[in-house]
Amino acid sequence: MTSVLLIGCGNIGFRHLQALVQMTEAADITIVEPAIVTHPRIAALIADQTGPHRMRLLTALPDTATSFNLAVIATSANNRRAIIEDLLDRHTVSVMILEKVLFQALADLDAVGSLLANKNVTAYVNCGRRYFPGYIALRDQFLRDRTGALDLLVTGQAFGLASNAVHFVDLAEYLNTAALTALDGTGLLAGSVSAKRADCVEVFGTLTAQMDNGARLTMDCRADGPLGVTVRLSGKDVEISIDEPARQITQGGSPTPFASKNVSECTEIYADALRDGQCNLTHYADSVRQHRFFLSAVLAHLHLPQTAKCPVS
């Protein structure tokens, strides 16, 4: 039986658990969540699951050294490095999936990267749009048609630019099969506001980015209005608009359904990692490049030194 570790089972971690229990292959799933207040909901899910899995809920990492086939790290960014170091000091992990924002300090990106390499851990970051059937189909279309550079314009309200910009940077890289080379935060509105997560901030305004194939990404998020995200794609013979919350795509006609998935619906991510030792999420090294540009831009916007912790998660 494969062994799975989930560290952090709050909001996003609980979504990971919902997906994990839907796997058809039996797994031994260990859930580590220090916040006792969240345990009744987790325990209820464990009691209701009808799959073949063995599950246990703990408040801390197990004392006995364990070899985990897969570890999912869904904690907040501020303590993620320490948790990974503690985990790999006592246990072994084959594949690791980390939530974003990865870390708050730029120095942590390379420090954890070196640790993962030394411990022979294959690591990915959960930028899950790579598992949306709609975006997979579009990428296949663009590759087939040799579309070339594809500009992305992401607009909306209250979609959490400080925590979710990395998702759209990764989407731009994925659809363009290209790498981020620059990210500019001078279009952000002055200041910041408190985010839902303690000691974190949210920012509004515009971030712009450049890819090494010449494609441009623009992300504009406003504070007023209900949650909304529209992704517009433009390039050679391409004009596409995707309303993500509505799951609709407009491509040369009336809107049609756009296939996307919530974290709780992406069971194949974990099945792929356990079966093949790899998955189609963003490789850690690629996400580090994205995060370095992003964190640097937000630190500059907040008038913080590049050695400071960026208050986002």
N, C-alpha and C positions, 0 to 999 in steps of 0.2 A: 504494500500500500504506500503510495506517495505521501510525503509529509509537507504540509503547507503551514506557514506562519503568517499571521496577519497582526501587525503592530499598529494600534490605533483603530478604534471602531466607533468613532464619533459619526459625524455626518457622512463624509466621503468614505470613511472606512466601513461603515455599515452598508453602503452601496456595493463596495467590493465584496463584502460577505454575502450579500444577496445573490451576487453573480457566482461566487464560489460554490454555494450550496446547490446550484443548478447543474454542476458538472455531473456527467453520467459515470465517469470513472471514480471509483472509491478513493478517498483521500483522508488522511489523518490531519485535521485542521485545528491548529492552536491559535486562539485569539487572545491577544494581550491588550487589555484596556484598563488603565489605572483608575479611571473615573467610575466609581461605584454607581453613581446616579444613572449611568447609561446601561448598566447590566440587566435590568428587567427586560428592556427591549431586545437586547442581544439574546438573553436566555429564552425569550419567547420564540425568536426565530429559530434557535437551535432545537427547541421542543417541537416546532411545527415542521421542520424540514423532513422530507420523506425520502431523501436520497440515501446512498450507501455509506455516507461519511461518518467517521468518528470525530467528535468535536469536544473541545474543552475550552473553558473561559478562565483566564488568569488575570491577575492585576500586575504581574511582572513577568519578565522572562523566566523560563524554567531553569532551575539550578543544574539539572543534569545536562551535560553536553549532548547536543542533538544535531543530527545532519538533516537540514531542511532542503528539499528539492526546490522549493519556491518560498520566497519571503516577500510580502507586500508591506511596504512602509508607508502608512497613511496618517502619520502624525503631522503636526504643524511644522512649519519650516524652522522655527527658532531653536528647536531641540533635536532636529533630525540627525545632525552629524553625530552628536553624543550617543544617540540611540543606535545608530549603525555601528559605531565603534564598540559599544558594549556588546551588541549582538555578535559581531565577528570576532571579538575577543574570547567568547565562550562557546560559540556554536559555528557550524559550517553551513554555508548556503551555496547552492548551485546557480540559481537564477534569482535576481532581485528586481522588483518593480517598485519604483519610488513615485510618490505624488509630487506635483509641482505646486507652488514654487519650490525648487529643490532646497535651497538654503538661503539665509539672509546675508551671509558674508561671502564675498568673492573668494576669499582664501579657502573656504570650505569646498569649493567646486573641485579644485585640484587635489586637496588633501584627501577627500573621500575617493576621488578617482584613483589615486595611488593605492589606497587601502584596498579597494575593490580588485585592482590588478594584482596586488600582492596575495590576496586571498583567493584569486582565481574565480571571482564572481562575475557572471555575465549580467549586466545591469541595463535596465530600460526605464524610461520615464513615461508616465501615463498621459500621453497626449493622444487621447482615444479616437480622434477624428480619423486616424489611419485605419480604424476598424469600421467606419461608417460605410455601408455598401454604396451610398450615393457618391461619396468622395472617391472611393475605390474605382467606381465606374467612370467617373470624370477623369481621373488620372490615366486610366487605361485608354480613354478616348484621346486625351491630349498626346500621349505617347504614340498612339497609333497614327494620329493625324500630324505628328511632328509640329505641334502648335508653337513650340518655342516659348519665349518669355511671356508669362501670364501675370498681369497686374491684379492685385486683390485690394478691394476697398471694403473694409468692415465698419459698419456704422450701427449705432443703436443707443439705447439708454440703459443705464444701471446694470450692465452686464459684467461689472467687476474688472475694469481694465488692469488694475494693479496685480490681480491674481490670475487673470485669464489671457493677457496679451501673449504669453508664451504659447498658448494653444494656437493662436492665429499665425504667429511666426512659424511654428512648426508646420501648420497647414500650408503656408506659402512655400516652404522648403519642399514639402511632400508633393504638392501639385506641380511645382516647377522642376523637380529633381535637381535642385540647386541649393547653395548654401548662403546663409545670411552673411553679409559683409559689413553692414552698418545699420545703426538704429538711432534715430534722432528724437529726443524728447522735448525740443524747444517749443513744440506746439501744444504742450500741456498747459492747462489753465493754472494760474498761480495758486500755490498752496496745496492743501490736501484736507480730507475729512476723515474722521474716525471710521474704521471698517467694522464689520460685524465681529471679527476676531479681535480679542483683546490685544492691545499694544500694537495694532496694525493700522495702516491708513489706506484710503482709497484715493485715486487721482482721476481727474477727468480732462477731456481735451483730446489732443491728437498725437499719436506716435507714428512715425514714418520709418520705413526700413527699406533696404536695398539688398537684392540677391546678386550672386556672382554671374548670373546669366542676363542681367539687366532688368529683371522684373522688379516692380515696386509694390510695397505693401503699405497701405494707409489704414490705421485703426483710429476711429473717432468714437468716443463714448461720452454721452451727456448725462447729467444727473437727473434731469426732469423727465417724467413720463414712466410708463410701465416698462418692465423688462422687454427688450427687443434687440435682436441681432440679425442684421442682413449682411450677407457676403456677396459682393459683386465681383465677378471674374471677367476680365477683358483681355483680349489678345488677338492674334491673327485669326480672323473669322470666328471669334468667340465673344459673345455677350450673354452672360448668364447671371441670374440673380437668385439667391437662395435665402429664403426666410427660415432660419433655423428653428425658432420656437414653433412655428406652424408646420414645419417639416414639408415645405413646398419649394419647388424649383421652377423658375421660368426661363425657358430656353427657346426663343423664337416662336412663342405662342402663349397659350393660357397656362397658368400654374398647374403643375402636376405633382404627385407625391414625391418627396425626397426621403430616401431611406437613411435614417440616422439611428443612433442608439444611446441610451443612458448608460452610465457606468454599471448599473445593476443588470443591464441586458447583455453585457459584453463577456459572457462566459467563455467564449472561444479564446480570449487572451490567455487565460490561465491554463486552459486545456492545451493550447499550443506550447506554452512554456514548459508544462509538465511532460508532454509527449516528446517534444523535439529539443528541449533545452534552449529554445529561443522563441521569439514571437515577433510580430510586425510593429510593435510600438517603437518609439524613438530610442536609438542607442544612447547610452549615457554620454558618450563623448560628444555626440551631435547636440544633445540638449545642453551640455555645459557651454558650448559655443553660443547657443541661443541665450542662455541665462546670463552669460558674461556681458553681452551687449545690453540686455534688458536691465539688469541690476545696476550697471554703470549709469544708464540713462536716468533711472529713477533716483539714484543717489544724487546725481547732479541736479535734478529738478528740485529735490528736497534740501539742497545746499548742504549735503553731508559729505564728508571725505570718503574716498573710495575704499578706505579701510574700515569704515563703519558698517554696522549691521543695517540692512535695508528693511524697514518695518512693513514687509509684505509677506503674505503666506497663501 
